[in-house]
Amino acid sequence: MSKLTDFKLLSFDVYGTLIDYERGVLANLEPSLRTPNAPPIDPKSILKISQPIFTQATIENPRQKYSDLLTACHPQIIEKLGLPTPSEEESRAFGASVGTWPAWKDTVEALRRLKKNYKMVVLSNVDKASFEANNRNSLDGFEWDLVLTAEEIGSYKPDLRNFEYMFKQVKEKFGVERHEVLQTAQSQFHDHHPAKELGMKSAWIYRPGSIIGNRDDPVYTWKFDELADMADAVDEELKTGEK
């Protein structure tokens, strides 16, 4: 596969790629950071503390629903920040917040453009209810061809089982072979490295300034700052092919 338009199906990571995961996390941690006389905490420090806690939780509890996993991680994050233990209500509110997290400004229009040329599939680490709420709200009710979540699969990316499950589903439902699938994602840790291990091509939606999911040894086939840039590249290939 030498061109974006050689692929038949895009397999999307959602949180980080389509949804501004970091903004959602920070906004919904903020109520627990309002402690009298506490100095402001750098947002990047919060994210760097949060990332290993989230990752360890997905490894130790692969079948735990994502909203419950976030609820359990919340007091650990607050403790690591040296702040007073949050109430159970605060932790539950954090876990339930996923459905309100904002989309990147280019996401919805870019998805609509890409849908003209590809089957569109979600391969996400969240639970079904959280994704459905987020899709209804921040993604403007976008119509996916298939939605696959960690809750359904029983493991979290970067576990290769998630990708193998997706390959099986798209073959059965659409007749699409694994080499016709392009993994489209921001996270190097959760998506691009496992994709490379499986021999998949991938489009890295870089999202400049993002922290969660980064690695010092990025791998990818194509790299774009935003999803809109990828949609532009697809349109350009199609236009060139018509000449």
Secondary structure, 3 states (H helix, E strand, C coil): CCCHHHCCEEEECCECCCECHHHHHHHHHHHHHCCCCCCCCCHHHHHHHHHHHHHHHHHHCCCCCHHHHHHHHHHHHHHHCCCCCCCHHHHHHHHHHHHHCCECCCHHHHHHHHHCCCEEEEEECCCHHHHHHHHHHCCCCCCCCEEEEHHHHCCCCCCHHHHHHHHHHHHHHHCCCHHHEEEEECCHHHHHHHHHHCCCEEEEECCCCCCCCCCCCCCCCEEECCHHHHHHHHHHHHHHHHC
